[in-house]
């Protein structure tokens, strides 16, 4: 049977209240009594009943984290950053993977809120119809922070990178390397994807180059779609001499397509991604990328969430925007 606080109290001949206070580190319990209680709890393999405790304390010490792709190391590093902060506060995270599905995401958010998590961090799939998601977040009044993707119409706390600046930085770097026929493989139809496309076009126009519609292709978010989209670009005449990819997984697939076509990186095509995932410098040709400070996004969002949890009143929505950082590797070094 599960050991109860009552069992510890009976073993030591003290009150249940004394045991409870000792286990919680209450100041009016002597050091000697606290040590006796802790030693007995260890001996009897006592573990707190978190369900009962959460009912008493009106908190679960759980944070929900919903991300679109746990296999993408960018989001894995975000989760690590979140974990570093919340564990220092005595919390744990419940991580759910929406797989870029708005329906799955909505169900997961509903599940976490019904389980009374103390806060929620969400990288939304950001479909064009986000009314249901925003409505449920507002209805439950659970402290939450959006990360990486900001849905249209959301008036929530947000932590992420400046995506237009990211797209402009990546494209400007290709221009500086001598590329003039520059293509873009864009990701899902999210605010993130729209921002990077905007920065891509802005950099080209500032250089006196009009973006070509046939050089802008969708590639979702993974290496398989990156490979397929790159093959379509390679069939164009003239083919591009530089490609900015929405993220590093798409760039990895694009690089494989280039190699399979017998071409050289960066002599024939220069490639740059975004995210600075952990394997980017381990590819056959190390990948230039834009660092989004993924761990910092996780840490900043968790810190902001705890400010919201601890505040007696709702805080005005805050935006923490992180500047992107160019990481130059061999895939773009043409000059």
Order of alpha helices (4+ residues) and beta strands (2+ residues): alpha-alpha-alpha-alpha-beta-alpha-beta-alpha-beta-alpha-beta-beta-alpha-beta-alpha-beta-alpha-beta-alpha-beta-beta-alpha-beta-beta
